[in-house]
Amino acid sequence: MLLISELEKYMLPCLNKKFLGVECMGCGLQRSFSLLIQGEFIAAFKMYPAIYTLVLLFVVVGINAVKPFKSSNRIIIVLAILNVAIIVGSYAFKILI
């Protein structure tokens, strides 16, 4: 927990939100990852809905880098498209509501 609180001091601010006053599509990702590490799974999802599919994507890419498997490219493409859809959809929902 001490390490997490130390890392939170170095989180990057959203320059889009700072200068334009509008959140970007990545707003909340760092805080969501921090919540995920702390075990706050529901809060992490509420902060950034694509957090779980992004983690899954990075795990698959990491495994594929170490030991490629047969359908890895197809899985990576599907996960990437799913992540884009979730990120854009949640951003649109956030802007409209």
Biopython code that builds the backbone (N, CA, C, O; Angstrom):
import numpy as np
from Bio.PDB.StructureBuilder import StructureBuilder

atoms = [
    (1, "MET", "N", (0.815, -1.192, 0.000)),
    (1, "MET", "CA", (0.000, 0.000, 0.000)),
    (1, "MET", "C", (0.862, 1.260, 0.000)),
    (1, "MET", "O", (0.518, 2.254, -0.640)),
    (2, "LEU", "N", (1.977, 1.214, 0.717)),
    (2, "LEU", "CA", (2.853, 2.375, 0.775)),
    (2, "LEU", "C", (3.416, 2.682, -0.605)),
    (2, "LEU", "O", (3.509, 3.844, -1.000)),
    (3, "LEU", "N", (3.789, 1.644, -1.333)),
    (3, "LEU", "CA", (4.316, 1.827, -2.685)),
    (3, "LEU", "C", (3.269, 2.453, -3.596)),
    (3, "LEU", "O", (3.590, 3.326, -4.403)),
    (4, "ILE", "N", (2.034, 2.018, -3.472)),
    (4, "ILE", "CA", (0.958, 2.554, -4.308)),
    (4, "ILE", "C", (0.727, 4.023, -3.997)),
    (4, "ILE", "O", (0.554, 4.828, -4.912)),
    (5, "SER", "N", (0.722, 4.383, -2.722)),
    (5, "SER", "CA", (0.514, 5.789, -2.369)),
    (5, "SER", "C", (1.683, 6.645, -2.848)),
    (5, "SER", "O", (1.492, 7.812, -3.189)),
    (6, "GLU", "N", (2.880, 6.085, -2.876)),
    (6, "GLU", "CA", (4.027, 6.817, -3.412)),
    (6, "GLU", "C", (3.902, 6.990, -4.924)),
    (6, "GLU", "O", (4.211, 8.057, -5.456)),
    (7, "LEU", "N", (3.453, 5.950, -5.612)),
    (7, "LEU", "CA", (3.303, 6.038, -7.066)),
    (7, "LEU", "C", (2.210, 7.021, -7.466)),
    (7, "LEU", "O", (2.304, 7.655, -8.517)),
    (8, "GLU", "N", (1.169, 7.154, -6.636)),
    (8, "GLU", "CA", (0.081, 8.072, -6.955)),
    (8, "GLU", "C", (0.546, 9.521, -6.990)),
    (8, "GLU", "O", (-0.099, 10.361, -7.617)),
    (9, "LYS", "N", (1.647, 9.821, -6.329)),
    (9, "LYS", "CA", (2.192, 11.183, -6.361)),
    (9, "LYS", "C", (2.714, 11.546, -7.749)),
    (9, "LYS", "O", (2.797, 12.725, -8.094)),
    (10, "TYR", "N", (3.064, 10.538, -8.541)),
    (10, "TYR", "CA", (3.689, 10.771, -9.835)),
    (10, "TYR", "C", (2.748, 10.538, -11.015)),
    (10, "TYR", "O", (3.203, 10.445, -12.155)),
    (11, "MET", "N", (1.453, 10.442, -10.760)),
    (11, "MET", "CA", (0.507, 10.241, -11.856)),
    (11, "MET", "C", (0.474, 11.482, -12.742)),
    (11, "MET", "O", (0.507, 12.614, -12.259)),
    (12, "LEU", "N", (0.409, 11.245, -14.031)),
    (12, "LEU", "CA", (0.398, 12.340, -14.989)),
    (12, "LEU", "C", (-0.978, 12.996, -15.033)),
    (12, "LEU", "O", (-1.995, 12.302, -15.022)),
    (13, "PRO", "N", (-1.018, 14.324, -15.082)),
    (13, "PRO", "CA", (-2.314, 14.990, -15.217)),
    (13, "PRO", "C", (-2.770, 14.946, -16.675)),
    (13, "PRO", "O", (-1.952, 14.838, -17.589)),
    (14, "CYS", "N", (-4.064, 15.031, -16.876)),
    (14, "CYS", "CA", (-4.597, 15.073, -18.238)),
    (14, "CYS", "C", (-4.460, 16.501, -18.761)),
    (14, "CYS", "O", (-5.131, 17.412, -18.274)),
    (15, "LEU", "N", (-3.599, 16.690, -19.743)),
    (15, "LEU", "CA", (-3.382, 18.031, -20.285)),
    (15, "LEU", "C", (-4.604, 18.532, -21.042)),
    (15, "LEU", "O", (-4.872, 19.733, -21.070)),
    (16, "ASN", "N", (-5.338, 17.619, -21.650)),
    (16, "ASN", "CA", (-6.562, 17.997, -22.354)),
    (16, "ASN", "C", (-7.561, 18.603, -21.370)),
    (16, "ASN", "O", (-8.164, 19.640, -21.646)),
    (17, "LYS", "N", (-7.730, 17.956, -20.235)),
    (17, "LYS", "CA", (-8.666, 18.441, -19.219)),
    (17, "LYS", "C", (-8.139, 19.724, -18.577)),
    (17, "LYS", "O", (-8.910, 20.628, -18.256)),
    (18, "LYS", "N", (-6.833, 19.794, -18.394)),
    (18, "LYS", "CA", (-6.227, 20.955, -17.744)),
    (18, "LYS", "C", (-6.362, 22.215, -18.593)),
    (18, "LYS", "O", (-6.697, 23.283, -18.079)),
    (19, "PHE", "N", (-6.099, 22.089, -19.899)),
    (19, "PHE", "CA", (-6.101, 23.275, -20.749)),
    (19, "PHE", "C", (-7.428, 23.537, -21.447)),
    (19, "PHE", "O", (-7.791, 24.693, -21.663)),
    (20, "LEU", "N", (-8.154, 22.489, -21.801)),
    (20, "LEU", "CA", (-9.410, 22.656, -22.530)),
    (20, "LEU", "C", (-10.639, 22.461, -21.656)),
    (20, "LEU", "O", (-11.740, 22.863, -22.033)),
    (21, "GLY", "N", (-10.460, 21.851, -20.498)),
    (21, "GLY", "CA", (-11.583, 21.623, -19.602)),
    (21, "GLY", "C", (-12.441, 20.428, -19.972)),
    (21, "GLY", "O", (-13.514, 20.238, -19.398)),
    (22, "VAL", "N", (-11.989, 19.618, -20.921)),
    (22, "VAL", "CA", (-12.741, 18.447, -21.378)),
    (22, "VAL", "C", (-11.870, 17.210, -21.162)),
    (22, "VAL", "O", (-10.688, 17.205, -21.504)),
    (23, "GLU", "N", (-12.465, 16.169, -20.595)),
    (23, "GLU", "CA", (-11.720, 14.931, -20.382)),
    (23, "GLU", "C", (-11.388, 14.261, -21.714)),
    (23, "GLU", "O", (-12.131, 14.388, -22.687)),
    (24, "CYS", "N", (-10.277, 13.556, -21.744)),
    (24, "CYS", "CA", (-9.901, 12.793, -22.934)),
    (24, "CYS", "C", (-10.345, 11.340, -22.766)),
    (24, "CYS", "O", (-10.895, 10.975, -21.727)),
    (25, "MET", "N", (-10.112, 10.523, -23.770)),
    (25, "MET", "CA", (-10.530, 9.120, -23.710)),
    (25, "MET", "C", (-9.702, 8.294, -22.733)),
    (25, "MET", "O", (-10.102, 7.193, -22.353)),
    (26, "GLY", "N", (-8.568, 8.813, -22.331)),
    (26, "GLY", "CA", (-7.716, 8.083, -21.401)),
    (26, "GLY", "C", (-7.845, 8.536, -19.960)),
    (26, "GLY", "O", (-7.204, 7.976, -19.070)),
    (27, "CYS", "N", (-8.672, 9.549, -19.721)),
    (27, "CYS", "CA", (-8.841, 10.055, -18.356)),
    (27, "CYS", "C", (-9.357, 8.950, -17.437)),
    (27, "CYS", "O", (-10.359, 8.299, -17.730)),
    (28, "GLY", "N", (-8.668, 8.756, -16.343)),
    (28, "GLY", "CA", (-9.068, 7.761, -15.358)),
    (28, "GLY", "C", (-8.304, 6.453, -15.451)),
    (28, "GLY", "O", (-8.428, 5.611, -14.562)),
    (29, "LEU", "N", (-7.518, 6.261, -16.500)),
    (29, "LEU", "CA", (-6.812, 4.988, -16.677)),
    (29, "LEU", "C", (-5.795, 4.744, -15.568)),
    (29, "LEU", "O", (-5.745, 3.650, -15.006)),
    (30, "GLN", "N", (-4.989, 5.748, -15.249)),
    (30, "GLN", "CA", (-3.980, 5.572, -14.196)),
    (30, "GLN", "C", (-4.619, 5.313, -12.841)),
    (30, "GLN", "O", (-4.203, 4.412, -12.112)),
    (31, "ARG", "N", (-5.633, 6.106, -12.506)),
    (31, "ARG", "CA", (-6.312, 5.918, -11.222)),
    (31, "ARG", "C", (-7.024, 4.574, -11.182)),
    (31, "ARG", "O", (-7.065, 3.919, -10.141)),
    (32, "SER", "N", (-7.584, 4.164, -12.316)),
    (32, "SER", "CA", (-8.260, 2.872, -12.385)),
    (32, "SER", "C", (-7.269, 1.734, -12.160)),
    (32, "SER", "O", (-7.579, 0.779, -11.449)),
    (33, "PHE", "N", (-6.094, 1.825, -12.751)),
    (33, "PHE", "CA", (-5.073, 0.799, -12.554)),
    (33, "PHE", "C", (-4.617, 0.767, -11.098)),
    (33, "PHE", "O", (-4.389, -0.304, -10.536)),
    (34, "SER", "N", (-4.485, 1.938, -10.496)),
    (34, "SER", "CA", (-4.123, 2.009, -9.084)),
    (34, "SER", "C", (-5.196, 1.353, -8.216)),
    (34, "SER", "O", (-4.876, 0.619, -7.281)),
    (35, "LEU", "N", (-6.458, 1.614, -8.520)),
    (35, "LEU", "CA", (-7.553, 0.983, -7.776)),
    (35, "LEU", "C", (-7.546, -0.528, -7.973)),
    (35, "LEU", "O", (-7.815, -1.281, -7.038)),
    (36, "LEU", "N", (-7.240, -0.968, -9.184)),
    (36, "LEU", "CA", (-7.183, -2.397, -9.483)),
    (36, "LEU", "C", (-6.099, -3.079, -8.650)),
    (36, "LEU", "O", (-6.320, -4.161, -8.106)),
    (37, "ILE", "N", (-4.946, -2.456, -8.551)),
    (37, "ILE", "CA", (-3.845, -3.004, -7.758)),
    (37, "ILE", "C", (-4.216, -3.057, -6.274)),
    (37, "ILE", "O", (-3.797, -3.968, -5.561)),
    (38, "GLN", "N", (-4.997, -2.087, -5.813)),
    (38, "GLN", "CA", (-5.418, -2.038, -4.412)),
    (38, "GLN", "C", (-6.547, -3.019, -4.110)),
    (38, "GLN", "O", (-6.910, -3.209, -2.950)),
    (39, "GLY", "N", (-7.104, -3.644, -5.154)),
    (39, "GLY", "CA", (-8.183, -4.603, -4.941)),
    (39, "GLY", "C", (-9.571, -4.002, -5.005)),
    (39, "GLY", "O", (-10.552, -4.678, -4.694)),
    (40, "GLU", "N", (-9.670, -2.757, -5.398)),
    (40, "GLU", "CA", (-10.961, -2.072, -5.539)),
    (40, "GLU", "C", (-11.478, -2.310, -6.959)),
    (40, "GLU", "O", (-11.423, -1.416, -7.803)),
    (41, "PHE", "N", (-11.981, -3.523, -7.217)),
    (41, "PHE", "CA", (-12.316, -3.944, -8.570)),
    (41, "PHE", "C", (-13.511, -3.199, -9.155)),
    (41, "PHE", "O", (-13.484, -2.813, -10.323)),
    (42, "ILE", "N", (-14.540, -2.996, -8.372)),
    (42, "ILE", "CA", (-15.722, -2.288, -8.879)),
    (42, "ILE", "C", (-15.399, -0.819, -9.098)),
    (42, "ILE", "O", (-15.811, -0.239, -10.102)),
    (43, "ALA", "N", (-14.670, -0.212, -8.176)),
    (43, "ALA", "CA", (-14.277, 1.191, -8.328)),
    (43, "ALA", "C", (-13.379, 1.374, -9.548)),
    (43, "ALA", "O", (-13.475, 2.386, -10.242)),
    (44, "ALA", "N", (-12.508, 0.403, -9.812)),
    (44, "ALA", "CA", (-11.641, 0.475, -10.992)),
    (44, "ALA", "C", (-12.470, 0.445, -12.267)),
    (44, "ALA", "O", (-12.195, 1.189, -13.208)),
    (45, "PHE", "N", (-13.484, -0.416, -12.299)),
    (45, "PHE", "CA", (-14.355, -0.493, -13.475)),
    (45, "PHE", "C", (-15.150, 0.794, -13.653)),
    (45, "PHE", "O", (-15.306, 1.274, -14.775)),
    (46, "LYS", "N", (-15.650, 1.354, -12.562)),
    (46, "LYS", "CA", (-16.414, 2.602, -12.648)),
    (46, "LYS", "C", (-15.535, 3.755, -13.108)),
    (46, "LYS", "O", (-15.996, 4.648, -13.820)),
    (47, "MET", "N", (-14.278, 3.737, -12.704)),
    (47, "MET", "CA", (-13.358, 4.800, -13.085)),
    (47, "MET", "C", (-13.005, 4.725, -14.571)),
    (47, "MET", "O", (-12.949, 5.747, -15.254)),
    (48, "TYR", "N", (-12.767, 3.504, -15.067)),
    (48, "TYR", "CA", (-12.369, 3.319, -16.468)),
    (48, "TYR", "C", (-12.848, 1.942, -16.920)),
    (48, "TYR", "O", (-12.184, 0.941, -16.653)),
    (49, "PRO", "N", (-13.995, 1.879, -17.602)),
    (49, "PRO", "CA", (-14.616, 0.588, -17.934)),
    (49, "PRO", "C", (-13.759, -0.374, -18.764)),
    (49, "PRO", "O", (-13.992, -1.582, -18.727)),
    (50, "ALA", "N", (-12.797, 0.123, -19.493)),
    (50, "ALA", "CA", (-11.989, -0.757, -20.342)),
    (50, "ALA", "C", (-10.788, -1.350, -19.615)),
    (50, "ALA", "O", (-9.962, -2.010, -20.247)),
    (51, "ILE", "N", (-10.667, -1.138, -18.318)),
    (51, "ILE", "CA", (-9.473, -1.575, -17.595)),
    (51, "ILE", "C", (-9.251, -3.082, -17.683)),
    (51, "ILE", "O", (-8.119, -3.527, -17.870)),
    (52, "TYR", "N", (-10.305, -3.867, -17.552)),
    (52, "TYR", "CA", (-10.130, -5.323, -17.549)),
    (52, "TYR", "C", (-9.776, -5.862, -18.931)),
    (52, "TYR", "O", (-8.939, -6.757, -19.050)),
    (53, "THR", "N", (-10.397, -5.332, -19.965)),
    (53, "THR", "CA", (-10.061, -5.805, -21.311)),
    (53, "THR", "C", (-8.672, -5.317, -21.724)),
    (53, "THR", "O", (-7.983, -5.996, -22.486)),
    (54, "LEU", "N", (-8.255, -4.153, -21.232)),
    (54, "LEU", "CA", (-6.895, -3.689, -21.514)),
    (54, "LEU", "C", (-5.858, -4.578, -20.834)),
    (54, "LEU", "O", (-4.842, -4.927, -21.434)),
    (55, "VAL", "N", (-6.118, -4.940, -19.586)),
    (55, "VAL", "CA", (-5.202, -5.841, -18.876)),
    (55, "VAL", "C", (-5.126, -7.173, -19.606)),
    (55, "VAL", "O", (-4.039, -7.719, -19.798)),
    (56, "LEU", "N", (-6.276, -7.697, -20.014)),
    (56, "LEU", "CA", (-6.305, -8.957, -20.759)),
    (56, "LEU", "C", (-5.528, -8.834, -22.069)),
    (56, "LEU", "O", (-4.781, -9.741, -22.435)),
    (57, "LEU", "N", (-5.701, -7.717, -22.775)),
    (57, "LEU", "CA", (-4.966, -7.493, -24.025)),
    (57, "LEU", "C", (-3.460, -7.500, -23.773)),
    (57, "LEU", "O", (-2.714, -8.145, -24.509)),
    (58, "PHE", "N", (-3.007, -6.790, -22.742)),
    (58, "PHE", "CA", (-1.573, -6.740, -22.464)),
    (58, "PHE", "C", (-1.027, -8.087, -22.011)),
    (58, "PHE", "O", (0.120, -8.420, -22.312)),
    (59, "VAL", "N", (-1.824, -8.860, -21.299)),
    (59, "VAL", "CA", (-1.398, -10.206, -20.904)),
    (59, "VAL", "C", (-1.228, -11.084, -22.140)),
    (59, "VAL", "O", (-0.232, -11.796, -22.262)),
    (60, "VAL", "N", (-2.191, -11.036, -23.054)),
    (60, "VAL", "CA", (-2.110, -11.847, -24.277)),
    (60, "VAL", "C", (-0.923, -11.408, -25.128)),
    (60, "VAL", "O", (-0.203, -12.250, -25.665)),
    (61, "VAL", "N", (-0.712, -10.095, -25.258)),
    (61, "VAL", "CA", (0.438, -9.598, -26.034)),
    (61, "VAL", "C", (1.745, -10.040, -25.374)),
    (61, "VAL", "O", (2.681, -10.439, -26.067)),
    (62, "GLY", "N", (1.818, -9.974, -24.049)),
    (62, "GLY", "CA", (3.019, -10.410, -23.335)),
    (62, "GLY", "C", (3.296, -11.889, -23.510)),
    (62, "GLY", "O", (4.433, -12.287, -23.762)),
    (63, "ILE", "N", (2.260, -12.706, -23.376)),
    (63, "ILE", "CA", (2.424, -14.150, -23.577)),
    (63, "ILE", "C", (2.849, -14.435, -25.009)),
    (63, "ILE", "O", (3.709, -15.281, -25.254)),
    (64, "ASN", "N", (2.239, -13.719, -25.959)),
    (64, "ASN", "CA", (2.575, -13.918, -27.368)),
    (64, "ASN", "C", (4.021, -13.512, -27.660)),
    (64, "ASN", "O", (4.670, -14.110, -28.518)),
    (65, "ALA", "N", (4.523, -12.506, -26.957)),
    (65, "ALA", "CA", (5.911, -12.082, -27.164)),
    (65, "ALA", "C", (6.891, -13.136, -26.663)),
    (65, "ALA", "O", (7.951, -13.335, -27.256)),
    (66, "VAL", "N", (6.537, -13.809, -25.574)),
    (66, "VAL", "CA", (7.413, -14.827, -24.999)),
    (66, "VAL", "C", (7.282, -16.148, -25.744)),
    (66, "VAL", "O", (8.279, -16.765, -26.118)),
    (67, "LYS", "N", (6.051, -16.570, -25.953)),
    (67, "LYS", "CA", (5.797, -17.852, -26.611)),
    (67, "LYS", "C", (4.574, -17.709, -27.516)),
    (67, "LYS", "O", (3.439, -17.879, -27.070)),
    (68, "PRO", "N", (4.814, -17.397, -28.784)),
    (68, "PRO", "CA", (3.685, -17.223, -29.709)),
    (68, "PRO", "C", (2.830, -18.490, -29.796)),
    (68, "PRO", "O", (3.346, -19.607, -29.758)),
    (69, "PHE", "N", (1.537, -18.297, -29.912)),
    (69, "PHE", "CA", (0.638, -19.428, -30.065)),
    (69, "PHE", "C", (-0.214, -19.240, -31.309)),
    (69, "PHE", "O", (-0.228, -18.164, -31.905)),
    (70, "LYS", "N", (-0.913, -20.276, -31.692)),
    (70, "LYS", "CA", (-1.553, -20.382, -32.999)),
    (70, "LYS", "C", (-2.488, -19.221, -33.341)),
    (70, "LYS", "O", (-2.305, -18.580, -34.376)),
    (71, "SER", "N", (-3.461, -18.940, -32.521)),
    (71, "SER", "CA", (-4.467, -17.934, -32.871)),
    (71, "SER", "C", (-4.243, -16.605, -32.152)),
    (71, "SER", "O", (-5.193, -15.856, -31.926)),
    (72, "SER", "N", (-3.008, -16.313, -31.796)),
    (72, "SER", "CA", (-2.727, -15.107, -31.018)),
    (72, "SER", "C", (-3.068, -13.830, -31.777)),
    (72, "SER", "O", (-3.616, -12.895, -31.193)),
    (73, "ASN", "N", (-2.754, -13.775, -33.060)),
    (73, "ASN", "CA", (-3.033, -12.559, -33.828)),
    (73, "ASN", "C", (-4.519, -12.262, -33.881)),
    (73, "ASN", "O", (-4.927, -11.109, -33.742)),
    (74, "ARG", "N", (-5.323, -13.279, -34.079)),
    (74, "ARG", "CA", (-6.774, -13.089, -34.131)),
    (74, "ARG", "C", (-7.301, -12.617, -32.774)),
    (74, "ARG", "O", (-8.141, -11.719, -32.712)),
    (75, "ILE", "N", (-6.817, -13.211, -31.704)),
    (75, "ILE", "CA", (-7.254, -12.819, -30.358)),
    (75, "ILE", "C", (-6.850, -11.376, -30.060)),
    (75, "ILE", "O", (-7.637, -10.613, -29.499)),
    (76, "ILE", "N", (-5.634, -11.004, -30.432)),
    (76, "ILE", "CA", (-5.155, -9.637, -30.196)),
    (76, "ILE", "C", (-5.990, -8.635, -30.979)),
    (76, "ILE", "O", (-6.348, -7.586, -30.444)),
    (77, "ILE", "N", (-6.305, -8.933, -32.221)),
    (77, "ILE", "CA", (-7.124, -8.024, -33.033)),
    (77, "ILE", "C", (-8.521, -7.873, -32.445)),
    (77, "ILE", "O", (-9.041, -6.761, -32.355)),
    (78, "VAL", "N", (-9.130, -8.983, -32.045)),
    (78, "VAL", "CA", (-10.474, -8.923, -31.451)),
    (78, "VAL", "C", (-10.447, -8.121, -30.153)),
    (78, "VAL", "O", (-11.326, -7.291, -29.922)),
    (79, "LEU", "N", (-9.452, -8.359, -29.308)),
    (79, "LEU", "CA", (-9.351, -7.612, -28.056)),
    (79, "LEU", "C", (-9.097, -6.127, -28.304)),
    (79, "LEU", "O", (-9.635, -5.279, -27.592)),
    (80, "ALA", "N", (-8.285, -5.807, -29.306)),
    (80, "ALA", "CA", (-8.020, -4.404, -29.626)),
    (80, "ALA", "C", (-9.291, -3.707, -30.099)),
    (80, "ALA", "O", (-9.581, -2.588, -29.674)),
    (81, "ILE", "N", (-10.046, -4.358, -30.970)),
    (81, "ILE", "CA", (-11.308, -3.778, -31.451)),
    (81, "ILE", "C", (-12.291, -3.621, -30.292)),
    (81, "ILE", "O", (-12.967, -2.598, -30.185)),
    (82, "LEU", "N", (-12.371, -4.625, -29.432)),
    (82, "LEU", "CA", (-13.252, -4.557, -28.267)),
    (82, "LEU", "C", (-12.861, -3.395, -27.355)),
    (82, "LEU", "O", (-13.727, -2.677, -26.855)),
    (83, "ASN", "N", (-11.565, -3.211, -27.140)),
    (83, "ASN", "CA", (-11.100, -2.107, -26.302)),
    (83, "ASN", "C", (-11.440, -0.754, -26.899)),
    (83, "ASN", "O", (-11.887, 0.146, -26.187)),
    (84, "VAL", "N", (-11.233, -0.602, -28.196)),
    (84, "VAL", "CA", (-11.580, 0.661, -28.857)),
    (84, "VAL", "C", (-13.073, 0.934, -28.706)),
    (84, "VAL", "O", (-13.473, 2.060, -28.409)),
    (85, "ALA", "N", (-13.892, -0.085, -28.907)),
    (85, "ALA", "CA", (-15.344, 0.087, -28.783)),
    (85, "ALA", "C", (-15.731, 0.489, -27.358)),
    (85, "ALA", "O", (-16.559, 1.381, -27.172)),
    (86, "ILE", "N", (-15.145, -0.153, -26.365)),
    (86, "ILE", "CA", (-15.465, 0.178, -24.970)),
    (86, "ILE", "C", (-14.987, 1.588, -24.624)),
    (86, "ILE", "O", (-15.712, 2.349, -23.983)),
    (87, "ILE", "N", (-13.785, 1.932, -25.040)),
    (87, "ILE", "CA", (-13.232, 3.252, -24.722)),
    (87, "ILE", "C", (-14.050, 4.355, -25.382)),
    (87, "ILE", "O", (-14.416, 5.330, -24.726)),
    (88, "VAL", "N", (-14.341, 4.210, -26.670)),
    (88, "VAL", "CA", (-15.122, 5.228, -27.381)),
    (88, "VAL", "C", (-16.546, 5.286, -26.831)),
    (88, "VAL", "O", (-17.100, 6.370, -26.643)),
    (89, "GLY", "N", (-17.134, 4.123, -26.574)),
    (89, "GLY", "CA", (-18.492, 4.089, -26.038)),
    (89, "GLY", "C", (-18.598, 4.729, -24.667)),
    (89, "GLY", "O", (-19.525, 5.498, -24.413)),
    (90, "SER", "N", (-17.662, 4.421, -23.777)),
    (90, "SER", "CA", (-17.718, 5.010, -22.435)),
    (90, "SER", "C", (-17.412, 6.503, -22.478)),
    (90, "SER", "O", (-17.953, 7.266, -21.678)),
    (91, "TYR", "N", (-16.552, 6.928, -23.400)),
    (91, "TYR", "CA", (-16.265, 8.356, -23.555)),
    (91, "TYR", "C", (-17.507, 9.089, -24.054)),
    (91, "TYR", "O", (-17.849, 10.157, -23.545)),
    (92, "ALA", "N", (-18.176, 8.520, -25.045)),
    (92, "ALA", "CA", (-19.401, 9.137, -25.560)),
    (92, "ALA", "C", (-20.465, 9.202, -24.469)),
    (92, "ALA", "O", (-21.158, 10.210, -24.336)),
    (93, "PHE", "N", (-20.596, 8.137, -23.696)),
    (93, "PHE", "CA", (-21.560, 8.108, -22.594)),
    (93, "PHE", "C", (-21.229, 9.187, -21.564)),
    (93, "PHE", "O", (-22.120, 9.870, -21.059)),
    (94, "LYS", "N", (-19.931, 9.332, -21.256)),
    (94, "LYS", "CA", (-19.494, 10.322, -20.273)),
    (94, "LYS", "C", (-19.767, 11.745, -20.768)),
    (94, "LYS", "O", (-20.164, 12.610, -19.986)),
    (95, "ILE", "N", (-19.556, 11.984, -22.054)),
    (95, "ILE", "CA", (-19.766, 13.312, -22.625)),
    (95, "ILE", "C", (-21.255, 13.642, -22.695)),
    (95, "ILE", "O", (-21.657, 14.770, -22.410)),
    (96, "LEU", "N", (-22.065, 12.668, -23.071)),
    (96, "LEU", "CA", (-23.496, 12.910, -23.232)),
    (96, "LEU", "C", (-24.229, 13.023, -21.902)),
    (96, "LEU", "O", (-25.260, 13.691, -21.817)),
    (97, "ILE", "N", (-23.718, 12.388, -20.884)),
    (97, "ILE", "CA", (-24.415, 12.406, -19.580)),
    (97, "ILE", "C", (-23.832, 13.427, -18.663)),
    (97, "ILE", "O", (-24.295, 13.576, -17.532)),
]
sb = StructureBuilder()
sb.init_structure("model")
sb.init_model(0)
sb.init_chain("A")
sb.init_seg("    ")
for serial, (resi, resn, name, xyz) in enumerate(atoms, 1):
    if name == "N":
        sb.init_residue(resn, " ", resi, " ")
    sb.init_atom(name, np.array(xyz, "f"), 0.0, 1.0, " ", f" {name:<3s}", serial, name[0])
structure = sb.get_structure()
